Amino acid sequence: MEENLDIRYEALRAFMLGGGTSLEAALLVAKGMAEWMRGWRACIPPLSLPVTPAASGTQAELVGVLAAMALGCSGGS
């Protein structure tokens, strides 16, 4: 997960140096690095698993959506 934060920070830094603004940039400037990291960690999925289709067509898409929702709601547990 720390690797994701490193990559995200560098992307945000380049964006801001190019004159870009966003709510994410405002959080970093207003509240500092520690708060930005806490906020971003809440947005990073706790676990990235490779997705392999269990079935073809719409059924496989539905299974993927439900699995992503379940992982997103797990709260990192």
PDB file with SEQRES, HELIX, SHEET and CRYST1 records, atoms N, CA, C and O in Angstrom:
SEQRES   1 A   77  MET GLU GLU ASN LEU ASP ILE ARG TYR GLU ALA LEU ARG          
SEQRES   2 A   77  ALA PHE MET LEU GLY GLY GLY THR SER LEU GLU ALA ALA          
SEQRES   3 A   77  LEU LEU VAL ALA LYS GLY MET ALA GLU TRP MET ARG GLY          
SEQRES   4 A   77  TRP ARG ALA CYS ILE PRO PRO LEU SER LEU PRO VAL THR          
SEQRES   5 A   77  PRO ALA ALA SER GLY THR GLN ALA GLU LEU VAL GLY VAL          
SEQRES   6 A   77  LEU ALA ALA MET ALA LEU GLY CYS SER GLY GLY SER              
HELIX    1 AA1 GLU A    2  LEU A   17  1                                  16    
HELIX    2 AA2 LEU A   23  LYS A   31  1                                   9    
HELIX    3 AA3 MET A   33  ARG A   41  1                                   9    
HELIX    4 AA4 THR A   58  CYS A   73  1                                  16    
CRYST1    1.000    1.000    1.000  90.00  90.00  90.00 P 1           1          
ATOM      1  N   MET A   1       0.820  -1.186   0.000  1.00  0.00           N  
ATOM      2  CA  MET A   1       0.000   0.000   0.000  1.00  0.00           C  
ATOM      3  C   MET A   1       0.868   1.256   0.000  1.00  0.00           C  
ATOM      4  O   MET A   1       0.516   2.240  -0.651  1.00  0.00           O  
ATOM      5  N   GLU A   2       1.984   1.247   0.709  1.00  0.00           N  
ATOM      6  CA  GLU A   2       2.859   2.413   0.738  1.00  0.00           C  
ATOM      7  C   GLU A   2       3.355   2.755  -0.663  1.00  0.00           C  
ATOM      8  O   GLU A   2       3.547   3.927  -0.985  1.00  0.00           O  
ATOM      9  N   GLU A   3       3.565   1.733  -1.500  1.00  0.00           N  
ATOM     10  CA  GLU A   3       3.987   1.983  -2.875  1.00  0.00           C  
ATOM     11  C   GLU A   3       2.934   2.788  -3.609  1.00  0.00           C  
ATOM     12  O   GLU A   3       3.262   3.694  -4.374  1.00  0.00           O  
ATOM     13  N   ASN A   4       1.655   2.460  -3.380  1.00  0.00           N  
ATOM     14  CA  ASN A   4       0.574   3.206  -4.009  1.00  0.00           C  
ATOM     15  C   ASN A   4       0.610   4.666  -3.580  1.00  0.00           C  
ATOM     16  O   ASN A   4       0.391   5.557  -4.400  1.00  0.00           O  
ATOM     17  N   LEU A   5       0.884   4.920  -2.301  1.00  0.00           N  
ATOM     18  CA  LEU A   5       0.965   6.297  -1.812  1.00  0.00           C  
ATOM     19  C   LEU A   5       2.130   7.034  -2.454  1.00  0.00           C  
ATOM     20  O   LEU A   5       2.001   8.205  -2.811  1.00  0.00           O  
ATOM     21  N   ASP A   6       3.256   6.367  -2.605  1.00  0.00           N  
ATOM     22  CA  ASP A   6       4.413   6.990  -3.251  1.00  0.00           C  
ATOM     23  C   ASP A   6       4.073   7.405  -4.679  1.00  0.00           C  
ATOM     24  O   ASP A   6       4.348   8.531  -5.094  1.00  0.00           O  
ATOM     25  N   ILE A   7       3.477   6.489  -5.413  1.00  0.00           N  
ATOM     26  CA  ILE A   7       3.108   6.752  -6.804  1.00  0.00           C  
ATOM     27  C   ILE A   7       2.078   7.870  -6.873  1.00  0.00           C  
ATOM     28  O   ILE A   7       2.188   8.779  -7.696  1.00  0.00           O  
ATOM     29  N   ARG A   8       1.071   7.797  -5.997  1.00  0.00           N  
ATOM     30  CA  ARG A   8       0.013   8.806  -5.995  1.00  0.00           C  
ATOM     31  C   ARG A   8       0.564  10.181  -5.632  1.00  0.00           C  
ATOM     32  O   ARG A   8       0.188  11.182  -6.241  1.00  0.00           O  
ATOM     33  N   TYR A   9       1.449  10.233  -4.647  1.00  0.00           N  
ATOM     34  CA  TYR A   9       2.037  11.513  -4.252  1.00  0.00           C  
ATOM     35  C   TYR A   9       2.827  12.128  -5.409  1.00  0.00           C  
ATOM     36  O   TYR A   9       2.690  13.319  -5.689  1.00  0.00           O  
ATOM     37  N   GLU A  10       3.644  11.328  -6.073  1.00  0.00           N  
ATOM     38  CA  GLU A  10       4.443  11.847  -7.188  1.00  0.00           C  
ATOM     39  C   GLU A  10       3.550  12.335  -8.315  1.00  0.00           C  
ATOM     40  O   GLU A  10       3.854  13.346  -8.948  1.00  0.00           O  
ATOM     41  N   ALA A  11       2.452  11.635  -8.575  1.00  0.00           N  
ATOM     42  CA  ALA A  11       1.507  12.067  -9.610  1.00  0.00           C  
ATOM     43  C   ALA A  11       0.854  13.394  -9.206  1.00  0.00           C  
ATOM     44  O   ALA A  11       0.715  14.299 -10.029  1.00  0.00           O  
ATOM     45  N   LEU A  12       0.457  13.503  -7.941  1.00  0.00           N  
ATOM     46  CA  LEU A  12      -0.156  14.736  -7.454  1.00  0.00           C  
ATOM     47  C   LEU A  12       0.845  15.886  -7.497  1.00  0.00           C  
ATOM     48  O   LEU A  12       0.495  17.003  -7.880  1.00  0.00           O  
ATOM     49  N   ARG A  13       2.071  15.620  -7.110  1.00  0.00           N  
ATOM     50  CA  ARG A  13       3.125  16.639  -7.122  1.00  0.00           C  
ATOM     51  C   ARG A  13       3.343  17.177  -8.536  1.00  0.00           C  
ATOM     52  O   ARG A  13       3.420  18.388  -8.741  1.00  0.00           O  
ATOM     53  N   ALA A  14       3.441  16.268  -9.512  1.00  0.00           N  
ATOM     54  CA  ALA A  14       3.629  16.685 -10.906  1.00  0.00           C  
ATOM     55  C   ALA A  14       2.421  17.491 -11.392  1.00  0.00           C  
ATOM     56  O   ALA A  14       2.578  18.483 -12.103  1.00  0.00           O  
ATOM     57  N   PHE A  15       1.231  17.066 -11.011  1.00  0.00           N  
ATOM     58  CA  PHE A  15      -0.004  17.756 -11.383  1.00  0.00           C  
ATOM     59  C   PHE A  15      -0.001  19.181 -10.828  1.00  0.00           C  
ATOM     60  O   PHE A  15      -0.326  20.131 -11.540  1.00  0.00           O  
ATOM     61  N   MET A  16       0.369  19.323  -9.549  1.00  0.00           N  
ATOM     62  CA  MET A  16       0.383  20.641  -8.907  1.00  0.00           C  
ATOM     63  C   MET A  16       1.481  21.533  -9.496  1.00  0.00           C  
ATOM     64  O   MET A  16       1.272  22.733  -9.674  1.00  0.00           O  
ATOM     65  N   LEU A  17       2.648  20.955  -9.800  1.00  0.00           N  
ATOM     66  CA  LEU A  17       3.729  21.739 -10.401  1.00  0.00           C  
ATOM     67  C   LEU A  17       3.339  22.251 -11.784  1.00  0.00           C  
ATOM     68  O   LEU A  17       3.834  23.282 -12.240  1.00  0.00           O  
ATOM     69  N   GLY A  18       2.445  21.517 -12.443  1.00  0.00           N  
ATOM     70  CA  GLY A  18       1.948  21.942 -13.746  1.00  0.00           C  
ATOM     71  C   GLY A  18       0.819  22.964 -13.651  1.00  0.00           C  
ATOM     72  O   GLY A  18       0.255  23.368 -14.668  1.00  0.00           O  
ATOM     73  N   GLY A  19       0.493  23.379 -12.436  1.00  0.00           N  
ATOM     74  CA  GLY A  19      -0.537  24.392 -12.257  1.00  0.00           C  
ATOM     75  C   GLY A  19      -1.918  23.829 -11.976  1.00  0.00           C  
ATOM     76  O   GLY A  19      -2.889  24.581 -11.903  1.00  0.00           O  
ATOM     77  N   GLY A  20      -2.018  22.525 -11.819  1.00  0.00           N  
ATOM     78  CA  GLY A  20      -3.319  21.917 -11.572  1.00  0.00           C  
ATOM     79  C   GLY A  20      -3.779  22.089 -10.136  1.00  0.00           C  
ATOM     80  O   GLY A  20      -2.967  22.211  -9.219  1.00  0.00           O  
ATOM     81  N   THR A  21      -5.079  22.099  -9.957  1.00  0.00           N  
ATOM     82  CA  THR A  21      -5.661  22.152  -8.622  1.00  0.00           C  
ATOM     83  C   THR A  21      -6.758  21.098  -8.513  1.00  0.00           C  
ATOM     84  O   THR A  21      -7.399  20.753  -9.505  1.00  0.00           O  
ATOM     85  N   SER A  22      -6.965  20.597  -7.317  1.00  0.00           N  
ATOM     86  CA  SER A  22      -7.997  19.602  -7.066  1.00  0.00           C  
ATOM     87  C   SER A  22      -8.299  19.582  -5.575  1.00  0.00           C  
ATOM     88  O   SER A  22      -7.584  20.201  -4.787  1.00  0.00           O  
ATOM     89  N   LEU A  23      -9.338  18.885  -5.192  1.00  0.00           N  
ATOM     90  CA  LEU A  23      -9.633  18.731  -3.771  1.00  0.00           C  
ATOM     91  C   LEU A  23      -8.513  17.970  -3.073  1.00  0.00           C  
ATOM     92  O   LEU A  23      -8.182  18.251  -1.921  1.00  0.00           O  
ATOM     93  N   GLU A  24      -7.938  17.015  -3.774  1.00  0.00           N  
ATOM     94  CA  GLU A  24      -6.821  16.255  -3.210  1.00  0.00           C  
ATOM     95  C   GLU A  24      -5.630  17.175  -2.931  1.00  0.00           C  
ATOM     96  O   GLU A  24      -5.000  17.082  -1.878  1.00  0.00           O  
ATOM     97  N   ALA A  25      -5.329  18.055  -3.876  1.00  0.00           N  
ATOM     98  CA  ALA A  25      -4.233  19.007  -3.695  1.00  0.00           C  
ATOM     99  C   ALA A  25      -4.539  19.967  -2.549  1.00  0.00           C  
ATOM    100  O   ALA A  25      -3.654  20.309  -1.764  1.00  0.00           O  
ATOM    101  N   ALA A  26      -5.789  20.396  -2.458  1.00  0.00           N  
ATOM    102  CA  ALA A  26      -6.187  21.307  -1.378  1.00  0.00           C  
ATOM    103  C   ALA A  26      -6.018  20.632  -0.017  1.00  0.00           C  
ATOM    104  O   ALA A  26      -5.575  21.269   0.938  1.00  0.00           O  
ATOM    105  N   LEU A  27      -6.364  19.362   0.077  1.00  0.00           N  
ATOM    106  CA  LEU A  27      -6.184  18.622   1.331  1.00  0.00           C  
ATOM    107  C   LEU A  27      -4.712  18.587   1.718  1.00  0.00           C  
ATOM    108  O   LEU A  27      -4.367  18.829   2.875  1.00  0.00           O  
ATOM    109  N   LEU A  28      -3.850  18.290   0.763  1.00  0.00           N  
ATOM    110  CA  LEU A  28      -2.411  18.224   1.045  1.00  0.00           C  
ATOM    111  C   LEU A  28      -1.879  19.571   1.519  1.00  0.00           C  
ATOM    112  O   LEU A  28      -1.121  19.635   2.487  1.00  0.00           O  
ATOM    113  N   VAL A  29      -2.274  20.650   0.841  1.00  0.00           N  
ATOM    114  CA  VAL A  29      -1.776  21.973   1.191  1.00  0.00           C  
ATOM    115  C   VAL A  29      -2.345  22.437   2.532  1.00  0.00           C  
ATOM    116  O   VAL A  29      -1.616  22.979   3.363  1.00  0.00           O  
ATOM    117  N   ALA A  30      -3.645  22.224   2.743  1.00  0.00           N  
ATOM    118  CA  ALA A  30      -4.300  22.751   3.941  1.00  0.00           C  
ATOM    119  C   ALA A  30      -4.009  21.942   5.202  1.00  0.00           C  
ATOM    120  O   ALA A  30      -3.835  22.511   6.279  1.00  0.00           O  
ATOM    121  N   LYS A  31      -3.955  20.612   5.072  1.00  0.00           N  
ATOM    122  CA  LYS A  31      -3.850  19.758   6.261  1.00  0.00           C  
ATOM    123  C   LYS A  31      -2.514  19.048   6.395  1.00  0.00           C  
ATOM    124  O   LYS A  31      -2.208  18.512   7.460  1.00  0.00           O  
ATOM    125  N   GLY A  32      -1.709  19.033   5.333  1.00  0.00           N  
ATOM    126  CA  GLY A  32      -0.390  18.420   5.415  1.00  0.00           C  
ATOM    127  C   GLY A  32      -0.349  16.988   4.934  1.00  0.00           C  
ATOM    128  O   GLY A  32      -1.367  16.370   4.621  1.00  0.00           O  
ATOM    129  N   MET A  33       0.876  16.486   4.889  1.00  0.00           N  
ATOM    130  CA  MET A  33       1.135  15.147   4.349  1.00  0.00           C  
ATOM    131  C   MET A  33       0.449  14.049   5.141  1.00  0.00           C  
ATOM    132  O   MET A  33      -0.126  13.139   4.543  1.00  0.00           O  
ATOM    133  N   ALA A  34       0.489  14.104   6.468  1.00  0.00           N  
ATOM    134  CA  ALA A  34      -0.089  13.027   7.278  1.00  0.00           C  
ATOM    135  C   ALA A  34      -1.595  12.885   7.024  1.00  0.00           C  
ATOM    136  O   ALA A  34      -2.100  11.772   6.875  1.00  0.00           O  
ATOM    137  N   GLU A  35      -2.305  14.010   6.975  1.00  0.00           N  
ATOM    138  CA  GLU A  35      -3.751  13.948   6.714  1.00  0.00           C  
ATOM    139  C   GLU A  35      -4.024  13.484   5.296  1.00  0.00           C  
ATOM    140  O   GLU A  35      -4.967  12.727   5.064  1.00  0.00           O  
ATOM    141  N   TRP A  36      -3.207  13.929   4.336  1.00  0.00           N  
ATOM    142  CA  TRP A  36      -3.367  13.478   2.955  1.00  0.00           C  
ATOM    143  C   TRP A  36      -3.201  11.961   2.882  1.00  0.00           C  
ATOM    144  O   TRP A  36      -3.977  11.274   2.217  1.00  0.00           O  
ATOM    145  N   MET A  37      -2.176  11.442   3.575  1.00  0.00           N  
ATOM    146  CA  MET A  37      -1.943   9.995   3.560  1.00  0.00           C  
ATOM    147  C   MET A  37      -3.118   9.244   4.183  1.00  0.00           C  
ATOM    148  O   MET A  37      -3.548   8.220   3.651  1.00  0.00           O  
ATOM    149  N   ARG A  38      -3.639   9.739   5.300  1.00  0.00           N  
ATOM    150  CA  ARG A  38      -4.795   9.088   5.925  1.00  0.00           C  
ATOM    151  C   ARG A  38      -6.000   9.113   4.990  1.00  0.00           C  
ATOM    152  O   ARG A  38      -6.703   8.113   4.845  1.00  0.00           O  
ATOM    153  N   GLY A  39      -6.230  10.252   4.364  1.00  0.00           N  
ATOM    154  CA  GLY A  39      -7.355  10.364   3.435  1.00  0.00           C  
ATOM    155  C   GLY A  39      -7.209   9.459   2.234  1.00  0.00           C  
ATOM    156  O   GLY A  39      -8.172   8.827   1.802  1.00  0.00           O  
ATOM    157  N   TRP A  40      -6.001   9.396   1.693  1.00  0.00           N  
ATOM    158  CA  TRP A  40      -5.790   8.562   0.506  1.00  0.00           C  
ATOM    159  C   TRP A  40      -5.855   7.076   0.850  1.00  0.00           C  
ATOM    160  O   TRP A  40      -6.362   6.283   0.057  1.00  0.00           O  
ATOM    161  N   ARG A  41      -5.349   6.690   2.023  1.00  0.00           N  
ATOM    162  CA  ARG A  41      -5.426   5.278   2.427  1.00  0.00           C  
ATOM    163  C   ARG A  41      -6.870   4.799   2.478  1.00  0.00           C  
ATOM    164  O   ARG A  41      -7.152   3.637   2.182  1.00  0.00           O  
ATOM    165  N   ALA A  42      -7.774   5.679   2.847  1.00  0.00           N  
ATOM    166  CA  ALA A  42      -9.192   5.318   2.904  1.00  0.00           C  
ATOM    167  C   ALA A  42      -9.751   5.042   1.514  1.00  0.00           C  
ATOM    168  O   ALA A  42     -10.781   4.382   1.376  1.00  0.00           O  
ATOM    169  N   CYS A  43      -9.075   5.546   0.486  1.00  0.00           N  
ATOM    170  CA  CYS A  43      -9.547   5.370  -0.897  1.00  0.00           C  
ATOM    171  C   CYS A  43      -8.899   4.191  -1.611  1.00  0.00           C  
ATOM    172  O   CYS A  43      -9.389   3.755  -2.653  1.00  0.00           O  
ATOM    173  N   ILE A  44      -7.802   3.670  -1.063  1.00  0.00           N  
ATOM    174  CA  ILE A  44      -7.090   2.568  -1.712  1.00  0.00           C  
ATOM    175  C   ILE A  44      -7.746   1.256  -1.311  1.00  0.00           C  
ATOM    176  O   ILE A  44      -7.933   1.000  -0.122  1.00  0.00           O  
ATOM    177  N   PRO A  45      -8.099   0.422  -2.284  1.00  0.00           N  
ATOM    178  CA  PRO A  45      -8.662  -0.883  -1.929  1.00  0.00           C  
ATOM    179  C   PRO A  45      -7.689  -1.669  -1.063  1.00  0.00           C  
ATOM    180  O   PRO A  45      -6.483  -1.621  -1.302  1.00  0.00           O  
ATOM    181  N   PRO A  46      -8.185  -2.395  -0.058  1.00  0.00           N  
ATOM    182  CA  PRO A  46      -7.301  -3.108   0.856  1.00  0.00           C  
ATOM    183  C   PRO A  46      -6.521  -4.239   0.196  1.00  0.00           C  
ATOM    184  O   PRO A  46      -5.429  -4.576   0.656  1.00  0.00           O  
ATOM    185  N   LEU A  47      -7.046  -4.826  -0.855  1.00  0.00           N  
ATOM    186  CA  LEU A  47      -6.395  -5.961  -1.483  1.00  0.00           C  
ATOM    187  C   LEU A  47      -6.766  -5.989  -2.954  1.00  0.00           C  
ATOM    188  O   LEU A  47      -7.945  -5.899  -3.296  1.00  0.00           O  
ATOM    189  N   SER A  48      -5.785  -6.112  -3.820  1.00  0.00           N  
ATOM    190  CA  SER A  48      -6.049  -6.227  -5.243  1.00  0.00           C  
ATOM    191  C   SER A  48      -5.817  -7.665  -5.666  1.00  0.00           C  
ATOM    192  O   SER A  48      -4.689  -8.157  -5.650  1.00  0.00           O  
ATOM    193  N   LEU A  49      -6.881  -8.322  -6.037  1.00  0.00           N  
ATOM    194  CA  LEU A  49      -6.794  -9.699  -6.487  1.00  0.00           C  
ATOM    195  C   LEU A  49      -6.944  -9.756  -7.995  1.00  0.00           C  
ATOM    196  O   LEU A  49      -7.706  -8.977  -8.567  1.00  0.00           O  
ATOM    197  N   PRO A  50      -6.233 -10.662  -8.650  1.00  0.00           N  
ATOM    198  CA  PRO A  50      -6.435 -10.808 -10.090  1.00  0.00           C  
ATOM    199  C   PRO A  50      -7.854 -11.302 -10.357  1.00  0.00           C  
ATOM    200  O   PRO A  50      -8.359 -12.190  -9.671  1.00  0.00           O  
ATOM    201  N   VAL A  51      -8.477 -10.715 -11.355  1.00  0.00           N  
ATOM    202  CA  VAL A  51      -9.852 -11.074 -11.683  1.00  0.00           C  
ATOM    203  C   VAL A  51      -9.837 -12.042 -12.853  1.00  0.00           C  
ATOM    204  O   VAL A  51      -9.305 -11.740 -13.921  1.00  0.00           O  
ATOM    205  N   THR A  52     -10.422 -13.199 -12.641  1.00  0.00           N  
ATOM    206  CA  THR A  52     -10.583 -14.169 -13.714  1.00  0.00           C  
ATOM    207  C   THR A  52     -12.065 -14.455 -13.861  1.00  0.00           C  
ATOM    208  O   THR A  52     -12.739 -14.742 -12.872  1.00  0.00           O  
ATOM    209  N   PRO A  53     -12.580 -14.383 -15.074  1.00  0.00           N  
ATOM    210  CA  PRO A  53     -14.013 -14.591 -15.260  1.00  0.00           C  
ATOM    211  C   PRO A  53     -14.436 -16.000 -14.868  1.00  0.00           C  
ATOM    212  O   PRO A  53     -13.822 -16.981 -15.286  1.00  0.00           O  
ATOM    213  N   ALA A  54     -15.488 -16.090 -14.065  1.00  0.00           N  
ATOM    214  CA  ALA A  54     -16.019 -17.377 -13.633  1.00  0.00           C  
ATOM    215  C   ALA A  54     -16.989 -17.940 -14.660  1.00  0.00           C  
ATOM    216  O   ALA A  54     -17.172 -19.154 -14.754  1.00  0.00           O  
ATOM    217  N   ALA A  55     -17.598 -17.066 -15.416  1.00  0.00           N  
ATOM    218  CA  ALA A  55     -18.558 -17.462 -16.444  1.00  0.00           C  
ATOM    219  C   ALA A  55     -18.503 -16.418 -17.544  1.00  0.00           C  
ATOM    220  O   ALA A  55     -17.842 -15.390 -17.399  1.00  0.00           O  
ATOM    221  N   SER A  56     -19.180 -16.673 -18.617  1.00  0.00           N  
ATOM    222  CA  SER A  56     -19.152 -15.715 -19.710  1.00  0.00           C  
ATOM    223  C   SER A  56     -20.357 -14.792 -19.647  1.00  0.00           C  
ATOM    224  O   SER A  56     -21.375 -15.109 -19.031  1.00  0.00           O  
ATOM    225  N   GLY A  57     -20.220 -13.638 -20.299  1.00  0.00           N  
ATOM    226  CA  GLY A  57     -21.345 -12.733 -20.446  1.00  0.00           C  
ATOM    227  C   GLY A  57     -21.689 -11.946 -19.201  1.00  0.00           C  
ATOM    228  O   GLY A  57     -20.830 -11.645 -18.372  1.00  0.00           O  
ATOM    229  N   THR A  58     -22.950 -11.624 -19.090  1.00  0.00           N  
ATOM    230  CA  THR A  58     -23.460 -10.757 -18.037  1.00  0.00           C  
ATOM    231  C   THR A  58     -23.270 -11.349 -16.652  1.00  0.00           C  
ATOM    232  O   THR A  58     -23.016 -10.614 -15.698  1.00  0.00           O  
ATOM    233  N   GLN A  59     -23.387 -12.648 -16.526  1.00  0.00           N  
ATOM    234  CA  GLN A  59     -23.237 -13.290 -15.215  1.00  0.00           C  
ATOM    235  C   GLN A  59     -21.836 -13.032 -14.648  1.00  0.00           C  
ATOM    236  O   GLN A  59     -21.705 -12.729 -13.462  1.00  0.00           O  
ATOM    237  N   ALA A  60     -20.805 -13.144 -15.460  1.00  0.00           N  
ATOM    238  CA  ALA A  60     -19.435 -12.904 -15.002  1.00  0.00           C  
ATOM    239  C   ALA A  60     -19.247 -11.447 -14.600  1.00  0.00           C  
ATOM    240  O   ALA A  60     -18.566 -11.165 -13.614  1.00  0.00           O  
ATOM    241  N   GLU A  61     -19.839 -10.515 -15.348  1.00  0.00           N  
ATOM    242  CA  GLU A  61     -19.743  -9.105 -15.008  1.00  0.00           C  
ATOM    243  C   GLU A  61     -20.405  -8.839 -13.658  1.00  0.00           C  
ATOM    244  O   GLU A  61     -19.874  -8.086 -12.841  1.00  0.00           O  
ATOM    245  N   LEU A  62     -21.553  -9.449 -13.426  1.00  0.00           N  
ATOM    246  CA  LEU A  62     -22.268  -9.271 -12.163  1.00  0.00           C  
ATOM    247  C   LEU A  62     -21.445  -9.811 -10.994  1.00  0.00           C  
ATOM    248  O   LEU A  62     -21.364  -9.176  -9.942  1.00  0.00           O  
ATOM    249  N   VAL A  63     -20.846 -10.965 -11.176  1.00  0.00           N  
ATOM    250  CA  VAL A  63     -20.008 -11.546 -10.127  1.00  0.00           C  
ATOM    251  C   VAL A  63     -18.838 -10.616  -9.820  1.00  0.00           C  
ATOM    252  O   VAL A  63     -18.505 -10.416  -8.651  1.00  0.00           O  
ATOM    253  N   GLY A  64     -18.209 -10.045 -10.844  1.00  0.00           N  
ATOM    254  CA  GLY A  64     -17.102  -9.118 -10.641  1.00  0.00           C  
ATOM    255  C   GLY A  64     -17.518  -7.873  -9.882  1.00  0.00           C  
ATOM    256  O   GLY A  64     -16.801  -7.416  -8.991  1.00  0.00           O  
ATOM    257  N   VAL A  65     -18.675  -7.322 -10.230  1.00  0.00           N  
ATOM    258  CA  VAL A  65     -19.171  -6.124  -9.547  1.00  0.00           C  
ATOM    259  C   VAL A  65     -19.467  -6.434  -8.086  1.00  0.00           C  
ATOM    260  O   VAL A  65     -19.090  -5.663  -7.203  1.00  0.00           O  
ATOM    261  N   LEU A  66     -20.127  -7.534  -7.824  1.00  0.00           N  
ATOM    262  CA  LEU A  66     -20.450  -7.899  -6.434  1.00  0.00           C  
ATOM    263  C   LEU A  66     -19.189  -8.164  -5.617  1.00  0.00           C  
ATOM    264  O   LEU A  66     -19.119  -7.783  -4.449  1.00  0.00           O  
ATOM    265  N   ALA A  67     -18.195  -8.812  -6.218  1.00  0.00           N  
ATOM    266  CA  ALA A  67     -16.944  -9.068  -5.507  1.00  0.00           C  
ATOM    267  C   ALA A  67     -16.229  -7.761  -5.174  1.00  0.00           C  
ATOM    268  O   ALA A  67     -15.710  -7.605  -4.069  1.00  0.00           O  
ATOM    269  N   ALA A  68     -16.198  -6.824  -6.119  1.00  0.00           N  
ATOM    270  CA  ALA A  68     -15.568  -5.537  -5.882  1.00  0.00           C  
ATOM    271  C   ALA A  68     -16.286  -4.768  -4.783  1.00  0.00           C  
ATOM    272  O   ALA A  68     -15.648  -4.125  -3.949  1.00  0.00           O  
ATOM    273  N   MET A  69     -17.607  -4.835  -4.783  1.00  0.00           N  
ATOM    274  CA  MET A  69     -18.383  -4.162  -3.734  1.00  0.00           C  
ATOM    275  C   MET A  69     -18.079  -4.777  -2.365  1.00  0.00           C  
ATOM    276  O   MET A  69     -17.912  -4.058  -1.380  1.00  0.00           O  
ATOM    277  N   ALA A  70     -18.010  -6.088  -2.311  1.00  0.00           N  
ATOM    278  CA  ALA A  70     -17.744  -6.768  -1.027  1.00  0.00           C  
ATOM    279  C   ALA A  70     -16.359  -6.400  -0.513  1.00  0.00           C  
ATOM    280  O   ALA A  70     -16.199  -6.133   0.678  1.00  0.00           O  
ATOM    281  N   LEU A  71     -15.348  -6.380  -1.391  1.00  0.00           N  
ATOM    282  CA  LEU A  71     -13.995  -6.003  -0.979  1.00  0.00           C  
ATOM    283  C   LEU A  71     -13.939  -4.546  -0.552  1.00  0.00           C  
ATOM    284  O   LEU A  71     -13.240  -4.209   0.404  1.00  0.00           O  
ATOM    285  N   GLY A  72     -14.666  -3.676  -1.249  1.00  0.00           N  
ATOM    286  CA  GLY A  72     -14.686  -2.266  -0.914  1.00  0.00           C  
ATOM    287  C   GLY A  72     -15.340  -1.987   0.429  1.00  0.00           C  
ATOM    288  O   GLY A  72     -14.974  -1.035   1.118  1.00  0.00           O  
ATOM    289  N   CYS A  73     -16.294  -2.806   0.794  1.00  0.00           N  
ATOM    290  CA  CYS A  73     -17.025  -2.605   2.062  1.00  0.00           C  
ATOM    291  C   CYS A  73     -16.348  -3.286   3.239  1.00  0.00           C  
ATOM    292  O   CYS A  73     -16.781  -3.119   4.379  1.00  0.00           O  
ATOM    293  N   SER A  74     -15.293  -4.049   2.983  1.00  0.00           N  
ATOM    294  CA  SER A  74     -14.659  -4.799   4.047  1.00  0.00           C  
ATOM    295  C   SER A  74     -13.896  -3.913   5.027  1.00  0.00           C  
ATOM    296  O   SER A  74     -13.609  -4.334   6.147  1.00  0.00           O  
ATOM    297  N   GLY A  75     -13.564  -2.686   4.614  1.00  0.00           N  
ATOM    298  CA  GLY A  75     -12.864  -1.756   5.503  1.00  0.00           C  
ATOM    299  C   GLY A  75     -11.440  -2.161   5.799  1.00  0.00           C  
ATOM    300  O   GLY A  75     -10.889  -1.769   6.828  1.00  0.00           O  
ATOM    301  N   GLY A  76     -10.831  -2.939   4.918  1.00  0.00           N  
ATOM    302  CA  GLY A  76      -9.442  -3.323   5.106  1.00  0.00           C  
ATOM    303  C   GLY A  76      -9.243  -4.503   6.037  1.00  0.00           C  
ATOM    304  O   GLY A  76      -8.107  -4.826   6.385  1.00  0.00           O  
ATOM    305  N   SER A  77     -10.319  -5.152   6.445  1.00  0.00           N  
ATOM    306  CA  SER A  77     -10.200  -6.295   7.360  1.00  0.00           C  
ATOM    307  C   SER A  77      -9.775  -7.523   6.605  1.00  0.00           C  
ATOM    308  O   SER A  77      -9.620  -8.590   7.198  1.00  0.00           O  
TER     309      SER A  77                                                      
END                                                                             
